[in-house]
Amino acid sequence: MTVVLAGAVLATGAAAQDGLSPADRGLAREVFKQLIEINTTDSLGNTPRAARAMAQRLLAAGFPAADVRVLIGPDSAHGNLVARYRGTGTGGRPIVVFAHLDVVPARRTDWSVDPFTFLEKDGYFYGRGTTDDKVGDVILVVDFIRLKRAGFRPTRDLILVLTGDEETAGSCIAWLVVKHRDLVDAEFALNTDAGGGVLRDGRRVMFTVQASEKVYATYALEAADKGGHSSLPRPGDNPIYRVAAALQHLSDYQFPVQLNEVSRAFFERSAAIETGQLADDMRGVLKDPPDPAAVTRLSAVPFYNSKLRTTCVATMLAAGHAENALPQAARATVNCRILPGEPPAGVEATLRRLAADDRITVSTVYTPIPSPPSPLTPAIMGPLERLVADQFPGVPIVPVMEAGATDGLFLRNAGIPTYGVSAVFEDPNDIRAHGRDERIGVQSFYDALEFWHRMLRAFASQQ
Ligand SMILES: [Zn+2]
């Protein structure tokens, strides 16, 4: 209830700041409803339909057919939209702006409302994808239309990319980058599906820009033995004991603290917003060398720990074949989130060293895709600082490195620096993406729509 009240107060206070006409709002709402009601859960294969629906919107607004491409791939079940808003070229190489069309599954029985019926209630829009990430699709499509209608002529091409499987394989963006590089090649990219504003008790406290993602990797630790009758145990040969001992070593281990440009900026700016011990500890880890007591306290909070170091954790176990037989095999799955600058080979070597048992094999299950941090250059941060100061006065920008991974990973890997600037303000204690009753604050939505409108204009007006 408090959240709803706080949201209502915020909505009243902020309504005057967005420059949206009633027609803009009407269009945004209509497109949002249309997209939420196309169920794009991966198993249904509806992303081609969603891509076509959005293409239709752009064509109706006057974008030439040659510049609005629905690309089915990498297989027939996945659809992507790539649309180019042509610029004069005087402002530099193109900018990619992207979102994803697919959503994670949502069951009607789990929700208090129908996840695939767009609904406005108590100052929120409800529906699967309202925050992750149909909001991004709507913002990009509607802002392209608004700019076109206003006769805006960009100084560089703006390339809108909506992908079909961010929530599962990420194969769509990987395919686009390889097979249609000419269509998506850009100087840098702006991601609607990362970063975002933070609300605390209904107040806007920070505007985050995601400039880095940790690298995802999965390893298997395996041991084998000839087995035998369980009435005749040979403890030294038991694969379960051997893998268990290796996991115990892993559980006791912490990778070293290592800060990069993005995590350093994150702790510096967060320290200015936080108070007390937490703020002191953030300053403590920035010292050279970092203050050990501060490191210990921050490491106890999973959110901060994930920003300080690489993490590896056991996530699955499989072993044995009968309750009365000695096990012939044991296998543990270990999922790692590697700091962007750290070589994955070193992490694998650490797992081997921790196992401390040459009869345990360590192998790669998911090969890490390197994703270098995107530099926080003045050309990017300057305009963002100005835009945030204009629309959300007094709200600091905080660069972040995320522990999760998005489509941005594949663009960074392809040499296209990528910045997550969702601009949607949310309360971190009420994040419903992937969960039940997903919703977005109505005013948060319109504010983000307006922010992107101004941001596209700003980046594509430079000479
Ligand atoms: Zn997403």
Residues whose N, C-alpha, C, O or C-beta is under 5 A from the ligand:
A	BS01	ZN	D132 D133 D193
